Amino acid sequence: MPTQVNVHEAKSQLSKLIEKVLAGEQVTIARAGKPVVDLVVHEEPKIIFGVEGWIGVEYDDDVLEGIDPDIQEMFYGKDWDK
């Protein structure tokens, strides 16, 4: 069951509210009875480095037109213009 608390309650019970969120409960903080903030568990962003980060990324080939040949080689590989 979702929990809604006012700002004053949230300040005095923050540790308990955090535990509820970590346990999977929805917690909303309200101001003057209107919901304004949902507490959620923080998630680290997934950052992909290297070639794997480009897999599935679509780009328009025209964007690379007129760019330094060395840069184009990085995208298309050696002998890209043959």
C-alpha positions in Angstrom: 0.0 0.0 0.0 1.5 3.4 -1.0 2.4 5.8 1.8 1.9 9.5 1.6 3.4 11.9 4.2 3.6 15.7 4.5 6.9 17.5 4.4 7.1 17.8 8.2 6.6 14.1 8.7 9.1 13.3 5.9 11.7 15.4 7.7 11.2 13.7 11.1 10.8 10.1 9.7 13.2 10.1 6.7 15.1 7.0 7.9 11.9 5.0 8.2 10.7 6.2 4.8 13.9 5.2 3.2 13.6 1.7 4.7 10.1 1.5 3.3 11.3 2.4 -0.2 14.1 -0.1 0.0 11.5 -2.7 1.0 9.6 -2.0 -2.2 6.9 0.3 -0.9 5.8 3.5 -2.7 6.4 6.7 -0.7 5.1 10.1 -1.7 5.8 13.4 0.0 3.0 15.9 -0.2 2.8 19.7 0.3 -0.6 21.0 1.5 -2.1 17.6 0.7 -0.9 17.6 -2.9 1.7 14.9 -3.9 5.0 16.6 -5.1 7.8 14.1 -4.7 8.1 10.3 -5.0 10.9 8.6 -3.1 12.6 6.0 -5.3 15.6 3.7 -5.0 18.7 5.2 -6.7 19.9 3.3 -9.8 23.4 3.7 -11.2 23.3 4.5 -14.9 24.7 1.8 -17.2 27.6 3.2 -19.2 28.9 1.2 -22.0 32.5 1.9 -23.2 34.1 1.0 -26.5 32.6 -0.5 -29.6 29.9 -2.2 -27.6 28.5 1.3 -26.9 27.9 1.9 -30.6 26.1 -1.4 -31.3 22.5 -0.5 -32.3 23.2 3.2 -32.6 21.9 4.6 -35.8 23.5 7.6 -37.5 23.1 9.2 -40.9 26.2 8.5 -43.2 25.8 12.1 -44.6 26.9 13.4 -41.2 30.4 12.1 -41.9 30.6 13.5 -45.4 33.5 16.0 -45.7 35.0 15.1 -42.4 38.7 14.3 -42.0 39.4 10.9 -43.7 41.1 9.7 -40.5 37.9 10.2 -38.6 35.9 8.5 -41.3 38.3 5.5 -41.0 37.4 5.3 -37.3 33.8 4.8 -38.2 34.1 2.6 -41.4 37.4 0.9 -41.0 40.4 0.8 -43.3 39.8 1.1 -47.0 36.4 2.6 -46.3 36.5 4.7 -49.5 37.3 1.8 -51.9 
